[in-house]
């Protein structure tokens, strides 16, 4: 049986990065409103948090005052932010202020899209109704199996899978404009791919199966960097990291990082003592970008063991290797 909504989750409306960099406004701002997680999946870095930076081990929730400051500072960028992700290394549903945060962003007109990535296990009917009322643009749900046994095996969690499934049905029934994407990784679905599509295609706008690929050396699953991304597409190993050129990351306490590495190369300050615009335009960040373009990521102690760039390249236009000299020349003119 064929399903028309087996579609990869990333946006199909993409620029050729090499032709538009550098940017005066980030395409994506990742606001980590929670660095807590209610699961410990065996293929995730959280299975052994000793390997990540201390900042990612504090189990915090972003306070409203910090969130307001982040939103205020995002308004200082000269152009509209394409996407605000209210999740990153943690489970966003742990922060019960999430629906209010989405509503606050939507009223500000800051961005074309707000989204979260979630395991969805903390959803109940009232939480679903509040999220749908907030008009969040996209909810990407990661499944860890198709029954209680697999959840226990993959992430050590005892769940009522039937109840969980009915809540996802209620989410799809209740939402209006929100896009619901449901995904599962190949190691969790095993030989039940048809069952996954049969169960979840009717209650999602998009469904897809990802491959588990290494993201950081010594973290999550074991393995070396490959030319295959999580969608099974093949691109040569990236010399330059595209991600640092169009994203910025804010932790629950307001700490600003230039990227999403679990062991980031440096901090760009904190929203309590600088601004996102100043961090984005800082000499420290610009020097980092220039060095990335001239030396490549293998010249950085932190970056050489990060495989995330391979998973940010979804189309040929996402790779910046061939444009490195052009981008560097434009950076030098700023």
C-alpha positions as CSV (number, residue, x, y, z in Angstrom):
1,X,0.0,0.0,0.0
2,X,1.3,3.5,-0.9
3,X,1.0,6.6,1.3
4,X,1.1,10.1,-0.1
5,X,2.4,11.7,3.1
6,X,5.7,9.8,3.3
7,X,7.7,13.1,3.1
8,X,11.0,14.2,4.6
9,X,10.5,16.7,7.4
10,X,12.7,19.5,6.2
11,X,11.5,22.5,4.3
12,X,11.6,22.2,0.6
13,X,11.8,26.0,0.1
14,X,15.6,26.4,0.4
15,X,18.2,28.9,-0.8
16,X,21.6,28.0,-2.3
17,X,23.5,28.9,0.8
18,X,26.8,29.7,-1.0
19,X,25.1,32.5,-2.9
20,X,23.5,34.3,0.1
21,X,26.1,34.0,2.9
22,X,27.0,35.8,5.1
23,X,23.6,36.6,6.7
24,X,22.7,39.7,8.7
25,X,19.9,37.6,10.4
26,X,20.0,33.9,11.3
27,X,17.6,31.7,9.3
28,X,17.1,29.6,12.5
29,X,17.2,30.5,16.1
30,X,17.2,27.5,18.4
31,X,15.7,28.4,21.8
32,X,16.3,25.5,24.1
33,X,13.5,26.0,26.6
34,X,14.3,22.7,28.3
35,X,17.5,20.7,28.6
36,X,15.6,18.0,30.5
37,X,14.5,14.8,29.0
38,X,12.1,12.2,30.3
39,X,13.8,9.4,28.2
40,X,17.2,7.9,28.0
41,X,17.3,6.4,24.5
42,X,20.2,4.0,24.0
43,X,21.3,5.6,20.7
44,X,21.3,9.2,22.2
45,X,24.1,11.1,23.9
46,X,21.8,11.3,27.0
47,X,22.5,7.7,27.7
48,X,25.9,8.9,29.0
49,X,25.7,12.6,29.8
50,X,29.3,12.6,31.0
51,X,30.5,13.0,27.4
52,X,28.6,16.4,26.9
53,X,29.5,19.9,28.0
54,X,28.5,20.7,31.5
55,X,26.0,23.3,30.2
56,X,23.9,20.5,28.8
57,X,23.7,18.5,32.0
58,X,21.9,20.9,34.3
59,X,18.3,19.8,33.7
60,X,17.0,23.3,33.5
61,X,13.8,25.0,32.2
62,X,14.0,28.4,30.6
63,X,12.4,31.0,32.9
64,X,9.8,33.4,31.5
65,X,12.0,36.4,32.2
66,X,14.8,34.9,30.2
67,X,12.4,33.9,27.4
68,X,11.1,37.5,27.2
69,X,14.6,38.8,26.9
70,X,15.3,36.4,24.1
71,X,12.2,37.4,22.1
72,X,13.0,41.1,22.7
73,X,16.5,40.6,21.3
74,X,15.4,38.6,18.3
75,X,13.3,41.6,17.3
76,X,16.6,43.6,16.8
77,X,17.7,41.6,13.8
78,X,17.2,43.6,10.5
79,X,15.1,40.8,8.8
80,X,12.5,38.3,9.8
81,X,13.9,35.0,11.2
82,X,12.7,32.1,9.1
83,X,12.3,29.6,11.9
84,X,12.3,29.5,15.7
85,X,12.8,26.1,17.2
86,X,11.7,25.8,20.8
87,X,13.6,22.6,21.3
88,X,17.0,21.3,20.8
89,X,18.9,19.0,23.2
90,X,16.0,18.6,25.6
91,X,12.3,17.6,25.7
92,X,10.3,20.9,25.2
93,X,7.1,19.5,26.7
94,X,8.9,19.4,30.1
95,X,8.4,23.2,30.1
96,X,4.7,23.7,30.7
97,X,5.0,27.3,29.6
98,X,5.5,26.1,26.0
99,X,2.0,27.0,24.7
100,X,2.3,30.5,26.2
101,X,5.8,30.9,24.7
102,X,4.5,30.0,21.2
103,X,1.6,32.4,21.5
104,X,4.0,35.2,22.6
105,X,6.3,34.6,19.6
106,X,3.3,34.4,17.2
107,X,2.0,37.7,18.4
108,X,5.4,39.3,17.9
109,X,5.5,38.5,14.2
110,X,9.1,37.5,14.6
111,X,9.2,34.4,12.4
112,X,7.6,32.6,9.6
113,X,7.6,29.3,11.5
114,X,7.7,28.0,15.1
115,X,8.3,24.3,15.8
116,X,9.3,21.7,18.3
117,X,10.8,18.2,18.2
118,X,9.3,16.0,20.9
119,X,8.8,12.4,22.0
120,X,5.2,13.5,22.8
121,X,4.9,11.3,25.8
122,X,4.0,14.2,28.1
123,X,1.0,15.2,26.1
124,X,-2.4,14.9,27.6
125,X,-5.7,16.4,26.3
126,X,-5.4,19.7,28.0
127,X,-1.7,20.1,26.8
128,X,-2.8,19.2,23.3
129,X,-5.6,21.8,23.3
130,X,-3.3,24.5,24.6
131,X,-0.6,23.7,22.0
132,X,-3.1,23.7,19.2
133,X,-4.6,27.0,20.4
134,X,-1.2,28.5,20.3
135,X,-1.1,27.9,16.5
136,X,2.4,26.4,16.6
137,X,3.4,25.8,13.0
138,X,4.9,22.3,13.3
139,X,5.3,19.5,15.8
140,X,7.8,16.8,14.9
141,X,7.2,13.6,16.9
142,X,9.9,11.1,17.4
143,X,8.7,7.5,18.2
144,X,10.9,5.0,19.9
145,X,9.0,1.9,18.9
146,X,5.5,0.6,18.1
147,X,4.7,-1.0,21.4
148,X,5.5,-1.0,25.2
149,X,8.3,-3.6,24.7
150,X,10.3,-1.5,22.3
151,X,10.0,1.6,24.4
152,X,11.3,-0.3,27.4
153,X,14.1,-1.8,25.3
154,X,15.2,1.4,23.5
155,X,14.7,4.1,26.2
156,X,14.0,2.3,29.4
157,X,10.5,3.8,29.7
158,X,7.3,2.0,30.8
159,X,4.4,3.5,28.7
160,X,0.8,2.7,27.9
161,X,1.2,2.6,24.1
162,X,-2.5,2.4,23.4
163,X,-3.1,5.6,25.5
164,X,-0.2,7.3,23.7
165,X,-1.5,6.4,20.3
166,X,-5.0,7.7,21.2
167,X,-3.5,11.0,22.3
168,X,-1.7,11.4,19.0
169,X,-5.0,10.7,17.3
170,X,-6.6,13.5,19.4
171,X,-3.7,15.8,18.5
172,X,-4.3,15.3,14.8
173,X,-8.1,15.7,15.2
174,X,-7.7,18.9,17.4
175,X,-5.1,20.8,15.4
176,X,-6.1,23.3,12.7
177,X,-3.1,24.8,10.9
178,X,-0.4,23.0,12.8
179,X,1.6,20.4,10.7
180,X,2.1,17.1,12.5
181,X,5.2,15.1,11.4
182,X,5.7,11.7,12.9
183,X,9.0,9.9,12.5
184,X,10.8,6.8,13.8
185,X,14.4,5.6,13.4
186,X,15.2,2.4,11.6
187,X,16.7,0.7,14.7
188,X,13.4,1.2,16.6
189,X,11.0,0.2,13.8
190,X,13.0,-2.9,12.7
191,X,10.9,-5.0,10.2
192,X,7.7,-3.2,11.1
193,X,7.9,-0.4,8.6
194,X,4.6,-1.2,6.9
195,X,2.9,-1.3,10.3
196,X,4.4,2.1,11.2
197,X,3.0,3.7,8.0
198,X,-0.4,1.9,8.4
199,X,-0.7,3.2,12.0
200,X,0.6,6.8,11.7
201,X,0.0,7.9,8.1
202,X,-3.7,8.6,8.9
203,X,-2.9,10.8,11.9
204,X,0.0,12.9,10.5
205,X,0.7,15.3,7.7
206,X,4.0,13.7,7.1
207,X,5.5,10.4,8.2
208,X,9.0,9.1,7.6
209,X,11.7,6.7,8.8
210,X,15.1,8.0,9.6
211,X,18.4,6.2,9.7
212,X,20.4,6.4,12.9
213,X,23.7,8.0,11.9
214,X,26.6,9.2,14.1
215,X,26.5,12.9,15.1
216,X,29.4,13.2,17.5
217,X,32.5,11.1,18.0
218,X,32.2,9.2,21.2
219,X,28.6,10.1,21.6
220,X,25.2,8.6,20.8
221,X,25.6,5.5,18.5
222,X,29.1,4.3,17.8
223,X,30.5,4.8,14.3
224,X,32.5,7.0,12.0
225,X,31.2,9.8,9.8
226,X,29.6,8.6,6.7
227,X,28.5,10.1,3.4
228,X,24.9,9.2,4.1
229,X,22.6,11.5,6.0
230,X,19.7,10.5,8.2
231,X,17.3,10.4,5.2
232,X,19.6,8.0,3.3
233,X,20.8,10.7,0.9
234,X,24.4,10.6,-0.1
235,X,26.7,13.6,-0.1
236,X,30.4,13.8,0.1
237,X,31.7,14.5,3.6
238,X,31.5,18.3,4.2
239,X,34.7,20.2,4.7
240,X,32.9,23.3,6.0
241,X,30.1,23.3,8.5
242,X,27.1,25.1,6.9
243,X,25.1,25.2,10.2
244,X,27.2,27.9,11.9
245,X,26.4,30.3,9.1
246,X,22.7,30.4,9.5
247,X,21.8,29.3,13.1
248,X,22.4,30.5,16.7
249,X,21.6,28.5,19.8
250,X,20.3,29.8,23.2
251,X,20.4,27.5,26.3
252,X,17.7,27.7,29.1
253,X,19.9,30.0,31.2
254,X,20.4,32.4,28.3
255,X,23.9,31.2,27.3
256,X,24.5,31.8,23.6
257,X,26.4,29.3,21.4
258,X,27.3,29.5,17.8
259,X,26.2,25.9,17.0
260,X,24.5,22.9,18.3
261,X,27.5,20.8,19.3
262,X,27.2,18.9,22.6
263,X,30.7,20.2,23.3
264,X,30.6,23.6,21.7
265,X,33.8,25.4,20.6
266,X,33.1,28.6,22.6
267,X,30.4,30.8,24.1
268,X,29.1,34.0,22.6
269,X,27.9,35.4,25.9
270,X,24.6,35.4,27.6
271,X,21.4,37.3,26.7
272,X,21.6,38.8,30.2
273,X,24.9,40.6,29.5
274,X,24.9,41.0,25.7
275,X,22.4,40.8,22.8
276,X,21.8,38.2,20.2
277,X,22.5,40.7,17.5
278,X,25.8,41.6,19.1
279,X,26.7,38.0,19.4
280,X,25.8,37.3,15.8
281,X,27.9,40.2,14.6
282,X,30.8,39.8,17.0
283,X,34.4,39.6,15.9
284,X,34.7,36.3,17.7
285,X,32.0,34.7,15.6
286,X,33.2,36.3,12.3
287,X,36.7,35.0,12.9
288,X,35.3,31.5,13.6
289,X,33.4,31.7,10.2
290,X,36.5,32.8,8.3
291,X,38.7,30.1,9.8
292,X,36.0,27.5,9.0
293,X,36.1,28.7,5.3
294,X,39.9,28.7,5.1
295,X,40.9,25.8,7.2
296,X,37.8,23.6,7.2
297,X,36.2,22.0,10.2
298,X,39.0,19.4,10.5
299,X,41.3,22.2,11.7
300,X,39.2,22.7,14.9
301,X,39.6,20.3,17.8
302,X,35.9,20.4,18.6
303,X,34.6,20.5,15.0
304,X,36.7,17.7,13.6
305,X,34.7,15.2,15.7
306,X,31.3,16.6,14.9
307,X,29.3,14.9,12.2
308,X,26.3,17.2,12.4
309,X,27.3,19.0,9.2
310,X,26.6,15.8,7.2
311,X,23.0,15.9,8.5
312,X,22.4,19.6,7.7
313,X,23.0,19.0,4.0
314,X,19.7,17.9,2.6
315,X,20.1,19.2,-0.9
316,X,23.2,20.1,-3.0
317,X,22.4,23.8,-2.3
318,X,23.0,23.3,1.4
319,X,26.7,22.5,0.9
320,X,29.0,25.6,1.0
321,X,32.4,23.9,0.2
322,X,32.5,25.0,-3.4
323,X,31.6,28.6,-2.3
324,X,34.1,28.9,0.5
325,X,36.4,31.5,-1.2
326,X,33.5,33.6,-2.4
327,X,31.9,33.7,1.1
328,X,35.2,34.5,2.7
329,X,35.7,37.4,0.4
330,X,32.3,38.8,1.2
331,X,32.9,38.4,5.0
332,X,36.2,40.3,4.6
333,X,34.2,43.2,3.1
334,X,31.9,43.6,6.1
